[in-house]
Amino acid sequence: LLHHFPTCIAQLCVSCFSFCPIQEIIEFPILKLNGRTMEIESTFHMYVQPVVHPQLTPFCTELTGIIQGMVDGQPSLQQVLERVDEWMAKEGLLDPSVKSIFVTCGDWDLKVMLPGQCQYLGLPVADYFKQWINLKKAYSFAMGSWPKNGLLDMNKGLNLQHIGRPHSGIDDCKNIANIMKTLAHRGFIFKQTSKPF
């Protein structure tokens, strides 16, 4: 049950190449949420230098708000994942006695995108990325309706103001945290929704 351990909220932002099977992570944000108070305790946020398609498309920039200068010269995905691991350790999230779980808006980020890009680059996927809570499923259990438009529908259904820009990874994380806090205050208990790998 979520209320007994910290939660990591991740919402990856990817480059958009509709004509190409390789999409790349260009923003890697994580918020650490206290499972008891539902308050944000720590933030990890880095932009990622794409390597297959180093130039962002105008569509990608328009969708995400991420411009070329924000990813140029940034660490590679491998380097960012190493820093995620360091941050997880610093936050005490790798301690075997501490239970934590990721929360995403949908299954795609951790079920498809991250493992797919790691496989393409020959990188291992850390075990902590292999279980998560899909906020869309949690919301549908709590509210009885499926949020077709993701965070926008969940905010509307809970009478919450949308925070920041849609499709900004770090802003999406803040919206996820706000939705979780609201549902928790209504008595909803979050549980893992992903199936074990």
C-alpha distance (Angstrom), angle and dihedral (degrees) to the residues before:
residue distance angle dihedral
L1 . . .
L2 3.76 . .
H3 3.79 97.0 .
H4 3.80 90.8 71.8
F5 3.79 100.0 56.2
P6 3.81 143.3 33.8
T7 3.76 120.7 -87.7
C8 3.78 128.4 -143.9
I9 3.78 115.3 -150.7
A10 3.80 115.5 -156.0
Q11 3.78 129.0 176.0
L12 3.79 112.4 173.6
C13 3.78 120.3 -148.5
V14 3.79 114.8 -147.9
S15 3.77 136.7 -166.3
C16 3.77 112.5 -104.6
F17 3.78 117.7 -126.9
S18 3.78 108.2 154.2
F19 3.81 91.7 -179.2
C20 3.80 95.6 50.8
P21 3.81 129.7 67.8
I22 3.82 91.8 -144.0
Q23 3.78 114.8 80.6
E24 3.78 118.1 175.1
I25 3.79 134.2 -147.8
I26 3.81 109.4 -115.2
E27 3.81 100.4 169.5
F28 3.79 127.0 39.1
P29 3.81 113.3 -172.0
I30 3.81 126.6 168.6
L31 3.79 129.7 176.7
K32 3.79 121.6 -162.8
L33 3.80 108.5 -140.5
N34 3.80 122.5 -166.1
G35 3.79 106.5 -121.9
R36 3.81 92.4 -146.9
T37 3.81 103.2 42.3
M38 3.83 96.3 24.9
E39 3.80 88.5 -137.6
I40 3.82 124.0 137.1
E41 3.81 109.8 -106.4
S42 3.79 103.4 174.8
T43 3.81 142.1 4.1
F44 3.79 133.1 -144.8
H45 3.80 114.4 -171.3
M46 3.79 129.7 163.4
Y47 3.76 136.8 154.1
V48 3.80 116.9 -132.0
Q49 3.80 129.0 -139.1
P50 3.81 108.6 -126.4
V51 3.80 112.4 -135.0
V52 3.81 106.0 -174.4
H53 3.82 93.2 49.0
P54 3.81 106.1 15.7
Q55 3.83 92.4 177.1
L56 3.79 115.9 75.7
T57 3.79 117.1 -137.3
P58 3.82 121.3 -122.1
F59 3.83 87.6 -116.0
C60 3.81 90.9 56.0
T61 3.80 92.4 49.7
E62 3.80 91.9 46.6
L63 3.82 91.7 49.3
T64 3.81 99.5 43.8
G65 3.80 104.8 23.2
I66 3.80 88.4 -127.3
I67 3.81 112.3 134.6
Q68 3.79 127.8 -161.1
G69 3.79 94.4 -101.4
M70 3.81 90.5 59.0
V71 3.83 92.8 62.1
D72 3.81 102.0 31.0
G73 3.79 110.2 105.2
Q74 3.81 93.1 6.0
P75 3.82 121.6 133.7
S76 3.80 120.8 -81.4
L77 3.79 120.1 -108.0
Q78 3.80 89.6 -100.2
Q79 3.81 90.9 55.0
V80 3.80 92.1 45.3
L81 3.82 91.4 50.9
E82 3.82 89.0 51.4
R83 3.80 89.0 52.8
V84 3.81 90.9 47.3
D85 3.80 87.6 55.7
E86 3.81 91.1 49.7
W87 3.82 90.3 49.1
M88 3.82 91.9 47.9
A89 3.83 89.1 51.9
K90 3.82 92.7 46.8
E91 3.81 90.2 50.7
G92 3.82 91.1 51.4
L93 3.80 92.0 -115.0
L94 3.82 94.3 127.0
D95 3.80 92.8 56.7
P96 3.83 105.7 114.5
S97 3.82 89.7 -136.7
V98 3.83 91.6 57.5
K99 3.80 116.8 79.6
S100 3.78 118.1 -154.7
I101 3.79 137.1 158.9
F102 3.79 137.1 -166.9
V103 3.80 122.3 -115.5
T104 3.80 121.6 -155.7
C105 3.79 136.3 171.3
G106 3.79 95.9 -110.0
D107 3.79 133.2 -12.2
W108 3.79 97.6 -92.3
D109 3.83 100.4 87.9
L110 3.79 97.3 57.5
K111 3.80 100.5 21.6
V112 3.81 98.9 47.6
M113 3.82 116.8 1.7
L114 3.80 104.1 48.6
P115 3.83 97.6 38.1
G116 3.81 90.4 43.5
Q117 3.79 94.5 53.1
C118 3.81 91.8 42.1
Q119 3.80 89.8 52.3
Y120 3.81 91.1 49.2
L121 3.83 91.1 50.7
G122 3.82 94.8 40.7
L123 3.82 93.2 -115.6
P124 3.81 126.3 143.9
V125 3.81 119.7 -118.6
A126 3.81 112.8 -130.4
D127 3.79 115.3 -121.2
Y128 3.81 92.1 -120.2
F129 3.82 89.1 66.9
K130 3.81 91.5 57.5
Q131 3.80 98.7 77.0
W132 3.76 128.4 47.9
I133 3.77 149.0 147.4
N134 3.80 116.0 -108.8
L135 3.80 103.1 -142.4
K136 3.81 91.4 -155.9
K137 3.81 89.9 60.5
A138 3.80 92.6 44.1
Y139 3.82 90.7 50.0
S140 3.81 91.8 48.9
F141 3.82 90.7 50.8
A142 3.81 90.6 49.2
M143 3.81 99.8 40.5
G144 3.79 103.4 27.0
S145 3.81 96.0 -124.6
W146 3.81 134.1 88.1
P147 3.84 114.6 -118.9
K148 3.83 100.1 -130.9
N149 3.80 92.0 -178.4
G150 3.79 94.4 44.3
L151 3.78 116.9 -142.6
L152 3.80 94.1 8.0
D153 3.81 91.6 57.7
M154 3.81 92.9 43.3
N155 3.80 92.3 51.1
K156 3.80 90.4 47.4
G157 3.81 92.4 47.7
L158 3.80 90.9 51.7
N159 3.83 95.2 40.7
L160 3.80 91.5 -116.6
Q161 3.78 128.0 148.6
H162 3.81 113.0 -117.3
I163 3.80 109.9 -114.3
G164 3.80 118.0 -134.1
R165 3.79 125.9 -38.2
P166 3.83 124.7 -16.1
H167 3.82 111.8 -114.6
S168 3.80 92.9 22.0
G169 3.80 102.6 127.1
I170 3.80 96.8 -143.6
D171 3.83 92.5 44.2
D172 3.81 90.0 48.7
C173 3.82 88.2 54.2
K174 3.81 90.7 52.6
N175 3.80 90.6 50.5
I176 3.81 91.0 49.1
A177 3.82 89.9 51.5
N178 3.81 91.4 49.5
I179 3.81 92.6 48.9
M180 3.81 91.7 47.8
K181 3.79 91.7 49.6
T182 3.81 91.0 50.5
L183 3.81 93.7 48.3
A184 3.83 91.5 45.9
H185 3.81 91.1 51.6
R186 3.81 87.1 54.4
G187 3.79 88.5 56.6
F188 3.79 100.5 -100.9
I189 3.82 114.7 151.2
F190 3.81 114.1 -148.2
K191 3.80 120.8 -139.6
Q192 3.77 134.4 -178.8
T193 3.80 111.7 -84.2
S194 3.81 101.5 -178.1
K195 3.78 120.2 92.6
P196 3.82 117.3 -121.4
F197 3.81 114.9 -93.4
